[in-house]
Structure formats: C-alpha cells, structure tokens
Amino acid sequence: YNILIVDDTPVNLSVVVDFLQSVGFGIRIARSGEKALERVQYNHPDIILLDVLMPGIDGFETCRRLKANETTKEIPVIFMTSLTGVEDKVKGFEVGAVDYVTKPLAQKEVLARVTTHLRLLELTKDLKEKHEQLKISSEEETARLFKAVSQQREQLRTLTTRLTEVQESERKQLARELHDELGQALTATSINLAAIEKEV
C-alpha cells in the first residue's frame, strides 16, 4: 500500500514515516495542498495522511477538492492535526475525512488507523465487485427467462395455429359426412316414394 503524507513540515513526521516504511508501506510526501492535488492525479495513493494547518489551501479545502473529484473521491483521508476542538473535527468529517489523528503523532495509533481504513477500503471494493457480479448474474438470468418466455409464446402461437387448422379440417370433414348422409337419405326417400307411387 502507498501512503501520501501531506504536511508543510514533513521533518516533524520523520519518526512516523520511518516506522510506516519499516512495516512495508510506500511513502510519498507533498509539502502543500496544491502539490498533493497534483500528485494524486498521476499516481493514486491508497490512503492520504493530511495536515490541516498549511499555507495556501489548508487541509479542509484540499480534502474537499479531493472528494469533489470523481477520480480521487474514494481515497480515504485521515487528518493529522493539533486541533482537537469538536468543531474542527466535525468540519473535517463534513469535507470527507474518514478519521483524525492528533499531533504529536503516536506510531502505533497511526498504524492502527491506517490499517483499519485500508481494510475498510478493501471490504468496500469487495462488496462493490460482488454487487456488480450479482447485477450481471441477475441481468443474465432475466435475459434467460425472457428468452424462455418468448420461446413458450412462440410454441403457443404454433399450437394455436395448428389447432385452428385441425378444427377447420374437422369441420370440413364433418360437413362432407353430413352431406353424404343427407344425400343417401334423400336418395332412399326418393326411391321409397317412387315405389309407393307405383303401387298406388
């Protein structure tokens, strides 16, 4: 994992930087909010440790811009600050930070918070991927069912046409049979009448 540390006096963080590197993190430094915004565009870090009080644009504005950008809004931001007031913390969360660590920084606390939010990020990615897979599976199943229904409808139309043809054929056959029977009956009646007439 790569961490971008944004602080105008990074020498103050050297102990924490060394510690994070020693446990396997890649570290990059930006000395201002402007530099941080430039760097994340061409090389996304996995997480950002962001100082609040900096010259130029402060940490709050830097975070707000990161979260407003579609390509960087998912990167977790942890504020590093000596500001401990409730209003400052609330403001930090409002602009999109996920956590706070107070200066002077404690190595193990920073590591614990960074690790926690990286795990949360991975879980979120996994959930999104599974959601997409379910969506695709659902779309495929819907398409399969739609195809099956279309096939059933086509079979029903074929059967209906066949039934109509059979009914028409049976109707014609019945009409022929009735015609033949009536013809025979009329012929027999005519012969009988002729015989009776002869005798009379």
C-alpha positions as CSV (number, residue, x, y, z in Angstrom):
1,Y,0.0,0.0,0.0
2,N,1.1,3.6,-0.7
3,I,0.5,6.4,1.6
4,L,0.7,10.1,0.6
5,I,1.6,12.3,3.6
6,V,0.7,16.0,3.1
7,D,2.5,18.3,5.5
8,D,4.4,21.6,5.1
9,T,7.0,20.4,7.7
10,P,7.4,16.7,7.0
11,V,10.7,16.6,9.0
12,N,8.4,16.7,12.1
13,L,6.9,13.4,10.9
14,S,10.2,11.6,10.2
15,V,9.8,9.1,13.0
16,V,6.3,8.1,11.9
17,V,7.4,8.0,8.2
18,D,10.4,5.7,9.1
19,F,8.1,3.5,11.2
20,L,5.5,3.2,8.4
21,Q,8.2,2.3,5.8
22,S,9.6,-0.3,8.2
23,V,6.3,-2.1,8.3
24,G,6.0,-2.2,4.5
25,F,4.2,0.9,3.3
26,G,5.4,3.0,0.4
27,I,5.6,6.7,1.4
28,R,5.3,9.8,-0.7
29,I,5.4,13.4,0.6
30,A,3.7,16.5,-0.5
31,R,4.5,19.9,1.2
32,S,1.2,21.6,0.3
33,G,-2.4,21.0,-0.6
34,E,-1.7,22.2,-4.2
35,K,1.2,19.7,-4.6
36,A,-1.0,16.9,-3.1
37,L,-3.8,17.6,-5.6
38,E,-1.2,17.5,-8.5
39,R,0.4,14.2,-7.4
40,V,-2.8,12.2,-6.8
41,Q,-3.8,12.9,-10.5
42,Y,-1.0,10.9,-11.9
43,N,-0.4,8.4,-9.1
44,H,-3.2,7.5,-6.8
45,P,-2.2,6.6,-3.2
46,D,-4.2,4.1,-1.3
47,I,-4.6,6.5,1.7
48,I,-3.8,10.1,2.5
49,L,-2.5,11.5,5.8
50,L,-3.3,15.2,5.5
51,D,-2.2,18.1,7.7
52,V,-4.9,20.6,8.5
53,L,-2.9,23.8,9.0
54,M,-0.9,24.5,5.9
55,P,0.0,27.7,3.9
56,G,-2.0,28.1,0.6
57,I,-5.1,25.9,0.7
58,D,-5.5,24.2,4.0
59,G,-6.2,20.6,4.7
60,F,-10.0,21.1,4.8
61,E,-10.1,22.7,1.3
62,T,-7.6,20.1,0.0
63,C,-9.9,17.3,1.2
64,R,-13.0,19.0,-0.2
65,R,-11.4,19.1,-3.6
66,L,-10.2,15.5,-3.4
67,K,-13.8,14.4,-2.6
68,A,-15.3,16.6,-5.4
69,N,-13.1,14.9,-8.0
70,E,-14.5,11.7,-9.4
71,T,-11.1,10.0,-9.8
72,T,-10.0,10.7,-6.2
73,K,-13.1,10.8,-4.1
74,E,-12.7,7.1,-3.0
75,I,-9.3,7.6,-1.5
76,P,-9.5,7.6,2.4
77,V,-8.2,10.8,4.0
78,I,-7.0,10.9,7.6
79,F,-6.4,14.3,9.1
80,M,-3.2,15.0,11.1
81,T,-3.7,18.0,13.4
82,S,-3.1,19.6,16.7
83,L,-6.6,21.0,16.5
84,T,-8.7,19.0,19.0
85,G,-11.9,21.1,19.1
86,V,-15.2,19.4,18.3
87,E,-16.0,22.0,15.6
88,D,-12.7,21.3,13.8
89,K,-13.4,17.5,13.9
90,V,-16.9,18.0,12.6
91,K,-15.7,20.2,9.8
92,G,-13.1,17.5,8.9
93,F,-15.8,14.8,8.6
94,E,-18.1,17.2,6.7
95,V,-15.5,17.7,4.0
96,G,-15.0,14.0,3.6
97,A,-12.3,12.8,6.0
98,V,-12.6,9.3,7.5
99,D,-10.6,9.8,10.7
100,Y,-8.4,12.1,12.8
101,V,-5.0,11.6,14.5
102,T,-3.7,14.3,16.8
103,K,-0.2,15.7,16.8
104,P,2.3,14.8,18.2
105,L,1.6,11.5,16.3
106,A,1.9,8.1,18.0
107,Q,3.3,5.5,15.7
108,K,1.1,2.6,16.8
109,E,-2.0,4.8,16.7
110,V,-1.3,6.0,13.2
111,L,-0.6,2.4,12.0
112,A,-3.8,1.1,13.6
113,R,-5.9,3.8,12.0
114,V,-4.3,3.5,8.6
115,T,-4.6,-0.4,8.7
116,T,-8.3,-0.1,9.8
117,H,-9.2,2.2,6.9
118,L,-7.3,0.2,4.3
119,R,-9.2,-2.9,5.4
120,L,-12.5,-1.0,5.2
121,L,-11.5,0.2,1.7
122,E,-10.8,-3.4,0.6
123,L,-14.1,-4.6,2.1
124,T,-15.9,-1.8,0.2
125,K,-14.2,-2.8,-3.0
126,D,-15.1,-6.4,-2.5
127,L,-18.8,-5.5,-1.8
128,K,-18.9,-3.4,-5.0
129,E,-17.4,-6.2,-7.0
130,K,-19.9,-8.7,-5.6
131,H,-22.7,-6.3,-6.2
132,E,-21.7,-5.9,-9.8
133,Q,-21.4,-9.7,-10.2
134,L,-24.9,-10.1,-8.8
135,K,-26.2,-7.4,-11.1
136,I,-24.6,-9.1,-14.1
137,S,-26.0,-12.5,-12.9
138,S,-29.4,-11.0,-12.4
139,E,-29.3,-9.4,-15.9
140,E,-28.2,-12.8,-17.4
141,E,-31.0,-14.6,-15.6
142,T,-33.6,-12.1,-16.7
143,A,-32.4,-12.4,-20.3
144,R,-32.6,-16.2,-20.0
145,L,-36.1,-16.1,-18.5
146,F,-37.2,-13.6,-21.2
147,K,-35.9,-15.9,-23.9
148,A,-37.7,-18.9,-22.3
149,V,-41.0,-16.9,-22.1
150,S,-40.5,-15.9,-25.8
151,Q,-40.0,-19.5,-26.8
152,Q,-43.1,-20.6,-24.9
153,R,-45.1,-17.8,-26.6
154,E,-43.9,-18.9,-30.0
155,Q,-44.8,-22.5,-29.2
156,L,-48.2,-21.4,-28.0
157,R,-48.8,-19.5,-31.3
158,T,-47.7,-22.5,-33.3
159,L,-50.1,-24.8,-31.3
160,T,-52.9,-22.3,-31.7
161,T,-52.4,-22.2,-35.5
162,R,-52.3,-26.0,-35.6
163,L,-55.4,-26.3,-33.5
164,T,-57.3,-23.8,-35.8
165,E,-56.1,-25.9,-38.8
166,V,-57.3,-29.1,-37.2
167,Q,-60.7,-27.6,-36.3
168,E,-61.2,-26.3,-39.8
169,S,-60.2,-29.7,-41.3
170,E,-62.6,-31.5,-38.9
171,R,-65.4,-29.0,-39.7
172,K,-64.9,-29.7,-43.5
173,Q,-64.8,-33.4,-42.9
174,L,-68.0,-33.3,-40.8
175,A,-69.7,-31.2,-43.4
176,R,-68.8,-33.8,-46.1
177,E,-70.0,-36.6,-44.0
178,L,-73.3,-34.8,-43.2
179,H,-73.7,-34.0,-47.0
180,D,-73.1,-37.7,-47.9
181,E,-75.5,-39.0,-45.2
182,L,-78.2,-36.5,-46.2
183,G,-77.6,-37.3,-49.9
184,Q,-78.1,-41.0,-49.2
185,A,-81.1,-40.4,-47.0
186,L,-82.7,-38.2,-49.7
187,T,-82.0,-40.8,-52.4
188,A,-83.5,-43.6,-50.3
189,T,-86.6,-41.4,-49.6
190,S,-86.9,-40.7,-53.3
191,I,-86.8,-44.4,-54.2
192,N,-89.3,-45.2,-51.5
193,L,-91.7,-42.5,-52.7
194,A,-91.3,-43.8,-56.3
195,A,-92.1,-47.3,-55.2
196,I,-95.2,-46.1,-53.2
197,E,-96.4,-44.1,-56.1
198,K,-96.0,-47.1,-58.4
199,E,-98.1,-49.2,-56.0
200,V,-100.7,-46.5,-55.6
